[in-house]
Amino acid sequence: MQSLTTDSDFSGLIYGEAVLLSGMVFTARDKAHGMLLEKKPDFDVPPVVYHCGPLVKKVEGKWEIVSSGPTTSARMEKFLPELIGKYNISGVIGKGGVGKVISGSMKGKCVYFALTGGCGALAAKSMRVKEVHWLDLGIPEAIWVLEVKDLPLVVGIDMKGRSLYS
């Protein structure tokens, strides 16, 4: 299993390959995707977006991830081409993949990493909250900037457009 950072060049990855990802990612669901396209955020947007609405709790004044399972990426398809271009997104983490039109627009720019649904508690063990933004959207819809360490993923769609889902 290959170890990568979120700043790695993902162009050599092959669909079906298992990887361990470390570095900075941010969570975003429907509302956050829309907001990122409507206004310029006052924070640095990491290169990898994680389709997730994490379950978090505050412990001694600090946020901790309790569970962080993926949400269905198909819901964010309408935002992805513009988001990838605007923020130079090189990786998307989610479940279920994306359609052919969207995966075509990702070619040469972005890889899709699959994370198995139902493994949120396990995934949370690889994550630490660094920042939270737009908390007024609600905890699941806010943007959570996370530091991940050895998050186990599968390349669902590589940069050549080859897909486990087709």
Helices and strands as residue ranges (DSSP letters): E 2-5, E 18-27, H 30-38, E 48-50, E 55-59, E 62-67, G 73-76, H 80-87, E 91-94, H 100-106, E 111-114, H 120-124, E 127-133, G 135-137, E 143-157
